[in-house]
Amino acid sequence: MSESDLTPAMEDYLEAIYCIGQGQRIVRVKNIASRIGVKMPTVTSMLKSLSQKGFIEYEKHEYLELTARGEEVGKEINRRHQALLTFLINI
């Protein structure tokens, strides 16, 4: 699966996981739910999909980690959003 096969929602989750992971070592489902503004079962469902696609390592009731591929995508999405935000602030 290439980055272009990701849905916008998947990108949002990867970015959220990446950003949470930058501020703290442990990423939990409740952190992601809070950041994105969805309920925890919704996060769990998406995490299963991202795990199957090889972007995260996740087991139910455990912490999760981005794979190298997932971190690369999350970092790039975050970089794009920061560039857009900077552009909009400066115009």
N, C-alpha and C positions, 0 to 999 in steps of 0.2 A: 504494500500500500504506500503510495507516495503522499507527500504533503497536500497535493491538490485534491486527494480523495477525502480529506477531512471535511466534516461539516463545520459550519461556523460555531455550533455548540461545542463540538469536540475541541476546536481551537480555544474557545473560552475556558474550558476545563483545563486544558494543558497549560495555558497561560496562568490560570489561578493556582494550579499545583506548583508551577515554577516559582511564582512570586511568593507564595506561602513558604516554600522550601528555602527561599533566600533569607527570610526573616527568622525562621526557626528550623530546627533539625527534623522535627517530626511533623508530618502532614496527616491530618485526620479528616475523616468524612465531614465532621461538623464544621471544621475550618473552611472547607470548600463550600459547603452549603451556605454558610454565613456570607462568604465573600461573593458568591454568585447570586444569592437571594432565592434559593430553592430549598425544598425539603430534603432531608437526608436520604429517603428511599430513591429519590430522583438521582442524587449523586451516585448512590450505589449502583444503580442501573447503568449509568454512563461509565463508571469505573470498570464494570465488567466488560463493556464494549472496548474501552481503551486498552484493557489488559489483553483481550483476545487479539487485538491488532498490534500488540507489541510495543505500546507507548509507555505503559506503566507495569510495575510489579505490584500486584494487589491480591491479598487473600481476605476474605470476609472477616470482620472483627479484628483486623490487624492494621498496622500503619502501611502507608503506600510510598512507593518511590518511583520516580521517573526513570525509564531506561535511558541509555545514552541518546537514542533516537528521540524519545519523548522530551528529554531536556533540550535537545537541539531545536525542536519545533516550538516548545514553550518559550524558549529564549528569543527566537526569531519573531514570534507573534508579539511578545512583549516589546521588543525593539521597534517593530512597526507601529504599535499603538503609542509608544512614547514619542516617536518621530511625528506622528500625526498630531498628537497633543501639543507638542512644541510648535509645530507649524500653525495650528489654530490659535494658540496663545499669541504668537508673534505677528499675525496679520491684522 
